[in-house]
Amino acid sequence: MKKEKKEKCHKMISEIKKEQEGNSLAILLRFNKRVQQSGILKEMKKRMFKTRNVSREKKRREALYRIRATEEYYKKLKKMERLP
């Protein structure tokens, strides 16, 4: 599986050739533009910052917290007589 990822990464590498009268800044700008357009940076950041899967128990606790918080919010509104 690692070989497939490496091959995919090698396919994405951009190549810029220097023209006779082009200065190094222009070459660098063209390279940066081509890298951004190809989506290489997005792919590398996605691989670098992989998110972990959230456990079922944690999802359940978060959902219960949201339910309780909304209930308390509506109780406060009702107490202040601002409920429609």
URVENUR-V864431 format. One record per helix or strand of 2 or more residues. SS is the DSSP state (a for helix, b for strand). FROM is the first residue (numbers start at 1). TO is the last residue. If there is no record, write none. Layout:
BEGIN
ss:SS from:FROM to:TO
ss:SS from:FROM to:TO
END
This chain:
BEGIN
ss:a from:2 to:12
ss:a from:24 to:38
ss:a from:40 to:48
ss:a from:56 to:79
END
